[in-house]
Structures are given as C-alpha cells and as structure tokens.
Amino acid sequence: MTTTRTRVLAGAALAAGLFCSAAPAFAALTSPEALAYVVAADALNNNVAVPPQPQSTFPPGGTKTLVGLTVGPFATNATLTATTAGDPTTGTSSASATVDQLSLTLGPALTGELTGVSSTCNADPGGATGNGVIASGTVTVLGGQTTLQANAPKNTSLTVPGLGDVILNEQSTDANGVITVNAVHLTLLPALGGANVIVGHVECGGAPAAATVPMINTQVGLIGGSLAAAAVFGTVYLRRRA
C-alpha cells in the first residue's frame, strides 16, 4: 500500500512539474519600450555637451526630425530622423535613427565624415534584435585619415591613433532583455579631454502581451490547480484506504 501511494503522489508531482515548466518565458519588462536619437556627445573638457537630438521615446512613440543641425561637434544639412513605436497588446516595440550625412569636428585636430547612418531594433516577448550601419565614414586626426568599415559586424572595434577607440554597430542587451545599438560610438582619450560621441542610437525592449500580464496563461493556472487538487484528493483517498 505504501508503494502504491508513493507512486501516485510521485506521478502527480511529476505531471504538475512538467506542466508548469511548459509555461512560456517572457522578458522582464511589464510593458514594451523603445528609444531613439541620432546624435549625442558628453563633455569634452566640460566645454561640449550635446543632449540626444532628435529624440523619440515609446510610449507614446512617433517620429522626431531635425532638418539640418549645427551644434557642438555635429554639423549637417541633412534631415535627422528618430522614430519609435510599440504595441502593448502584443508586447512589441521598434525604433530607428537615421541621417544621410554628418560631419564631426572636435577641435582643430580631429574631424570625421559619416554617410548613410542607420540604426534599427525590434523587440517582442521572446527577445530583441538590432543593427547599426554606415554606408561610409572617415576619421581624420592631425591629417591622418582612417576609413571606417561600412556595414560592419556587431561590436567592430577600431583604434584610431591619437584619438582613441571607435566601435561600429555597437550592441548590448541588459538583464531586462532591452537591446541597445549605436551605429558609431567614439571614445576619446583623456589627452583630448575625454568624451563619448554617439551617432545612431536605438533601444528596444519587449514584454508579455497585455492580456497575459496578470496571469501568464489562464489555462496553465487552471490545469495546474486541477493537478494540485488531484494530488491532494489522491493522498486523502489513499490514507482512507490505508
């Protein structure tokens, strides 16, 4: 009798465990989010600070544009466009940041030219993906020119003599499943005052669909509860039989 009771209880526990493990895994966010901006730079000897421009955030989402820009190290006659969107009912989000042509000037010794900058990302309850590219680009330091790789693989790092590091298609994902992409990220050496320059920035994070937030799966909850109840009733029944 003891053996039979043990088998019944073990079977019920195994079924409940297997069923619970089948519940889908969602991102840690409770609602989708997205962010996009085209350019930003922080302090160069505390003399240069450019806040993210233009910037779009979801929610509420939408498109922000600047027609031409001359601020801090950045200059262009092109249109800068940042767009974000999302849908809480499906737990999805998206973002893009683009500019056709952009010039950089960081003092008399450093200049740069970028064309065809485009960063994008998309997220859903299962995760997020993104990409940041340029069609062409150069960085010139004290007359020495370095060509930047077009359509570079993610996290392509380049050391520019006299400047520091340039990362192309920089990508990272945080603990909440939010992906961050920078088409170009320049990190300047302390000898030049120290600064971070970002071109083409997007972030995307997915979340459980709105209908599933209170309970991941209603059927999982009902069936799981039924299995637990069956295990309890089985225990009571076996004890009475014993």
N, C-alpha and C positions, 0 to 999 in steps of 0.2 A: 504493500500500500504506500509506503514511504517513497519507493522508487517511482511509482506511477504519479504521485503528487509532485515529485521533483521534476519529472519530465513535462507535466502540464504547465507548471509555473515557468520553467525554462523556455518552453516553446512560446508562451505568451510574451515573456520579456524580450525574446529574440525578435518576434514579429513586431512588437512595439518599437524596438530599437531600429530595426531595418526601415520601418515606415517613417520614423522621424528623421532618419538620415537622408531620406529622399527629398526632404524639403529644400527648395532652391536657395542658393546663397546670393544675397544681394550686396550691393555696395553699402558702405557705412552711412552715407548721406541719407537724410529723410526726404529730401526733395532735390531735383536736378538743379545744377547751377552752371554758369558759364561767364567768362570774362574775356575781353579782347581789347587790345590797344596796339597802335602801330609803332610809336616811339616813346622812349623814356630814358633818362640819364640821371644818375645821382652825383653828388658833389665832386667837383674837380677843384681840390683845394678850397672847398666851400664856396666857390665862385660860380659854379654851374650846377643847376638843379632843374631838370625838366620833368614835370609830372607826366604821367601817362596821357598821350594825346593821339587821336581822339579816342575816347574810351566808351565801350558799351558793356553793360552788365545784364545778365539774366538771373532772376527776374528784374525788371519786366522784359528786357530784351529790346531788339531793334537795331537800326543802323545809324552810326555816327560818322560824319565825314568832315574833313578839312580840305578846302581847295587851296593848296599851297601852304607852305609853312616856313617861317624863318624864326627860330627860337633856339637859344643855347647853341649846341653844336650842329643842329639839324637845319637843312635848307632844301626846299624842293618847290617846283611849280606844279607838281603832280597832285592828284587827289589821294588823300589818305582815308582809308575806309575800314571801320571796325564794326562787326556785326555779331550779335548773339541771338540765340533762340532756344526754346525749350518747350516741353510738354509734360506737366506733372502727371497727367493721366497715363502716360506711357513710361515716365521716368527717364526721358531722353533730353539731351542738350547738344548744342553745337555752337561753334564760334569760328570767326575768320578775321584776319588782319592783313591788309594788302596795301601796297604802294608801288607804282611803276618805276619811280626813280627817286633816289635820295642821296644827298651829299652830306658828308660829315666833315667838320673842321674843329679840331681840338688843339687850338694854339697854332702857331706858325709852322710847327714841325710835323703835324700829323693831319692827314686828310684821308677821306675814303669816299668811294662811289659804289652805290648798290643799285641794281636794276631788277625788276621782276620779283619783288619781295612778296611772299605769300605764306601765311601760316594758317592751318586749319586743324580743327579737332571735332570729334563726335563721341558721345557717350550714351550708354544705355544701362539698364540694370546689371548687365553682365560685365561691364568694364568700359574702358575708353581708349581711343586711338587718336593719333595726330601726326602732323608732318609740317615741317617748316623749310622752305626752299628759297633760293635766289636764282635768277637767271644768269647773273654775272656780278662780279664785285672785285674791287681792289682796295688795298690799304697802303698808303704811302707815308713812310716815316723818314724824315731827313733826306728826301729824294729817292729813297729805295722803295720800290713798289713790290707788293706781294699780291698775287692773284688768289682770290677766294674761289673755292670749288663750287660749281653750280650743282644743284640737286644733290647735295651731299647726304650720305647716310647719317642716321641719327648719331648725335654726340661726336661729330667730327671735330677734333681739336687741332688747332694750328698755333704755333708760337711765332710771333712776329718780332724780329729783333728790334729792340728799342721801344717796343710797345707793351707787350705782354701776351695774353692769350686771346684767341678768337675761337669760339665754339659755334659751329654751324649745325642747324637742325637740333638744337639742344632739347632734350626730352627727359622728363622725370615724372614719377607717379607717387602720390603721397598715400598715407595709410587709409584715407577715405576713398581711394580709387580715383582721385582727381588727377588728370594728366595736365602737365604744363609744358608748353612748347615755345621756344624762342627761335625764330629764323636765324638771327645773328645776335650773339652775346659777346661783347668786347669787355675784357677785364684788364684795366690799365695798371701798369706797375707803379709803385709808390714814387719812383723817380719822376713820374709825370704828374704827380699829385694824387693819383689813385682815383678810379672811377669805374662805374659799371654803365655800359651803354647797351640798351636792348632795342632791337628792331624786329617787329613782327611777333607779338606776344599773344598767346591764347591759352585759356584754361577751360576744361570741360569735366563735369562730374555727373554720373548717372545716379539713379535712386530707384527704390521699388516703385512700381506703378501706384498711383494714389489710392486705388481701390484695395490694394493689398497691404498698405501700411499698417492699419490696426491689427490685422491678422495676416501673416504671410500667405496662408492658404486655408480657406474655411474648411475644405474637405479634409485636409491634413488634421486640423484641430478636431473635427467631428469623429473621424475614424480613429485618431489616436486616443480620444476619450473613450470610444467604444472598446478599444483593445484593453485599455486600462481597467474599464469596468468588468470586462470579461475575465481578466486575470483575478480580480477581487472575488467575483462570484464563484470562479473555479476553486479558489482557495477555500471559501466558505463551504462549498459543496463537499470537497474532499475531507475537510475536517469533520463534517457531519457523518460522512461515510465511515471515517476512522472511528 
